[in-house]
Amino acid sequence: MEPHEVDEEARGFARRLSDLLNATVCTGLRLTAARLPTGYVRIGLGINRHDLRARPLPLQGRVGHGVPLYLTLTYTLSQDDQGEHLMVVSSVVGTCLDPDGRRELFHADYERGKANYPEAHLQVCASSDDWDAVMADRDGDPLKKLHLPAGGRRYRTTVEDVIEFLVFERLVCPHDGWAEALGRSRDDFAERQLRAAVRRHPEIARDVLRRLPAVE
C-alpha cells in the first residue's frame, strides 16, 4: 500500500467508527486520522498532525447524580506484514468521568506484539480490601495495574462490546435503532477478522471448505 492509500483507508475507518458512535451513544462527533512520525496512523477525537492526543468522547447518558460519562477511544493503524491491508497495531477503549480522561473507570487495551502481558487485556480502576491483600506483595500496586486477559488478538474486546455494556447496564441513553447499528458494525468487524485469519491460515480454510457439503 502507498502512504496515500493507508491514509485513505484510515479515514474510512474513522468514518465508520464515527457513524457507529453517532448511531448508538454519541451525537454529532467526528473522529479524525493523522499520521505519526513512525509512519503509523492514529484515529481519535480531535486528532490532527499538530496534536496526536485523542480527547474523550461525551456520551448520551448521565450516571449517578448527573455525573457526565465519557468514552476513551484511540486506534493506531499500520500496514500488515504483506503491505496489502490495514491492521490495528494498538487500540484503547474505555470510560472516564472527565473530559481530560484523568478519572478513569476502566479500559480495554490491545497492543500487538506485547510479550510481558496479554496483547488484549482489561484494566479496571477500582479497589477493595480483598484485592489490596492480594496485591500486598507487589509494592502496593493497585488493581488497575493488572492486565486481565480479554480474548487475544483475534477476539479482543471491541468498541461494540463496550457500547453494549454501557447500554445494558443503563449507564447511557442510546439512540433509537442502536442495536441494529451495533449489530451491523459487529458483523463487519467479525468479517474483517475472518478474512485476516483466512489470509494467515489458508490451509485451515481449504480443509474446512473441503469438508462442507457440495452446494448445487
C-alpha positions, 0 to 999 in steps of 0.5 A: 500500500502507498502512504496515500492509500493507508491514509485513505483507508484510515479515514474510512475507518474513522468514518465508520467508527464515527457513524457507529458512535453517532448511531448508538451513544454519541451525537454529532462527533467526528473522529479524525486520522493523522499520521505519526512520525513512525509512519503509523496512523492514529484515529481519535477525537480531535486528532490532527498532525499538530496534536496526536492526543485523542480527547474523550468522547461525551456520551448520551447518558448521565450516571449517578447524580448527573455525573457526565460519562465519557468514552476513551477511544484511540486506534493506531493503524499500520500496514500488515506484514504483506503491505496489502491491508490495514491492521490495528497495531494498538487500540484503547477503549474505555470510560472516564468521568472527565473530559481530560480522561484523568478519572478513569473507570476502566479500559480495554487495551490491545497492543500487538506484539506485547510479550510481558502481558496479554496483547488484549487485556482489561484494566479496571480502576477500582479497589477493595480490601480483598484485592489490596491483600492480594496485591500486598506483595507487589509494592502496593500496586493497585488493581488497575495495574493488572492486565486481565486477559480479554480474548487475544488478538483475534477476539479482543474486546471491541468498541461494540462490546463496550457500547453494549455494556454501557447500554445494558447496564443503563449507564447511557441513553442510546439512540433509537435503532442502536442495536441494529447499528451495533449489530451491523458494525459487529458483523463487519468487524467479525468479517474483517477478522475472518478474512485476516485469519483466512489470509494467515491460515489458508490451509485451515480454510481449504480443509474446512471448505473441503469438508462442507457439503457440495452446494448445487 
